[in-house]
Amino acid sequence: MLAFPCNQFGGQEPGSDADIQAFAQTQYDVNFPMFAKIEVNGSGACALYEWLKSAAPADDGSTDIAWNFTKFLVARDGTVIRRFAPQTSPADIGRELTDWL
């Protein structure tokens, strides 16, 4: 799992990269890599998210990220397998992994 903080959703991550990482570690015991804050929608969207969004649009066909915690499952070879809604837990995704193994 990798995390890319973004402040485009209700201003939920206004702090510095260090502030965001400290909060995630103390409040949620995050122990996976967290990268620098990025934009995921609009003209400032980072290239990684432009690629993820185009490879796996939302169920309604939209490519924009609707809310924080949208997740993407990417195979080891870089193939984008699926986009998951924000409310889908990592545990739920783990249970689905057997479909792709």
C-alpha positions as CSV (number, residue, x, y, z in Angstrom):
1,M,0.0,0.0,0.0
2,L,1.1,3.5,-0.8
3,A,-0.5,6.8,0.3
4,F,-0.5,10.1,-1.6
5,P,-2.1,12.8,0.6
6,C,-4.2,15.4,-1.2
7,N,-5.9,18.6,0.1
8,Q,-8.5,18.8,-2.7
9,F,-11.3,17.3,-0.7
10,G,-12.8,19.6,1.9
11,G,-9.3,20.8,3.0
12,Q,-8.7,17.6,5.0
13,E,-5.0,17.6,4.7
14,P,-3.8,21.2,5.0
15,G,-0.6,20.6,6.9
16,S,2.9,20.0,5.7
17,D,4.0,16.5,4.5
18,A,5.6,15.9,7.9
19,D,2.4,17.0,9.7
20,I,0.3,14.7,7.6
21,Q,2.6,11.7,8.1
22,A,2.8,12.3,11.9
23,F,-1.0,12.5,12.1
24,A,-1.5,9.3,10.1
25,Q,1.0,7.4,12.2
26,T,-0.3,8.5,15.6
27,Q,-4.1,8.4,14.8
28,Y,-4.2,5.5,12.4
29,D,-1.0,3.5,12.9
30,V,-0.1,4.0,9.3
31,N,3.1,1.9,8.6
32,F,3.2,2.1,4.8
33,P,5.0,4.7,2.6
34,M,3.4,8.1,2.4
35,F,4.5,10.4,-0.3
36,A,4.4,14.2,-0.6
37,K,1.1,15.9,-0.9
38,I,-0.2,16.0,-4.5
39,E,-3.2,17.1,-6.6
40,V,-5.3,14.3,-8.1
41,N,-7.8,16.3,-10.1
42,G,-7.7,19.3,-12.4
43,S,-4.9,20.9,-14.4
44,G,-2.4,20.3,-11.5
45,A,-3.1,16.6,-11.2
46,C,0.1,14.6,-11.0
47,A,1.0,12.2,-13.9
48,L,0.6,9.1,-11.8
49,Y,-3.1,9.9,-11.0
50,E,-3.8,11.0,-14.6
51,W,-2.6,7.5,-15.6
52,L,-4.5,5.7,-12.9
53,K,-7.7,7.5,-13.6
54,S,-7.6,6.9,-17.3
55,A,-6.8,3.2,-16.8
56,A,-9.6,2.6,-14.3
57,P,-12.5,5.0,-14.5
58,A,-15.1,5.0,-11.7
59,D,-18.2,2.8,-12.1
60,D,-20.1,5.7,-13.5
61,G,-17.4,6.3,-16.2
62,S,-16.0,9.4,-14.5
63,T,-12.3,9.7,-14.3
64,D,-12.1,12.3,-11.6
65,I,-11.4,11.2,-8.0
66,A,-14.6,11.9,-6.1
67,W,-13.2,11.8,-2.6
68,N,-10.1,11.0,-0.5
69,F,-9.2,7.3,0.0
70,T,-10.1,6.2,-3.5
71,K,-7.9,3.2,-4.0
72,F,-6.3,1.5,-7.1
73,L,-5.1,-2.1,-7.3
74,V,-2.0,-2.3,-9.5
75,A,-0.3,-5.5,-10.6
76,R,3.4,-6.0,-10.2
77,D,3.8,-5.5,-14.0
78,G,2.1,-2.1,-13.7
79,T,-1.3,-3.1,-15.0
80,V,-4.1,-1.2,-13.3
81,I,-6.5,-3.9,-12.2
82,R,-9.3,-2.0,-10.5
83,R,-10.4,1.2,-8.8
84,F,-12.1,1.0,-5.4
85,A,-14.5,3.5,-3.8
86,P,-13.3,5.5,-0.8
87,Q,-15.4,3.5,1.6
88,T,-13.8,0.1,0.5
89,S,-11.4,-1.0,3.2
90,P,-8.0,-2.4,2.5
91,A,-9.2,-5.6,4.2
92,D,-12.0,-5.8,1.7
93,I,-9.5,-5.4,-1.2
94,G,-7.3,-8.1,0.4
95,R,-10.2,-10.5,0.3
96,E,-10.7,-9.9,-3.4
97,L,-7.0,-10.4,-4.2
98,T,-7.6,-14.2,-4.6
99,D,-9.5,-13.3,-7.8
100,W,-6.3,-11.9,-9.4
101,L,-3.8,-14.4,-8.0
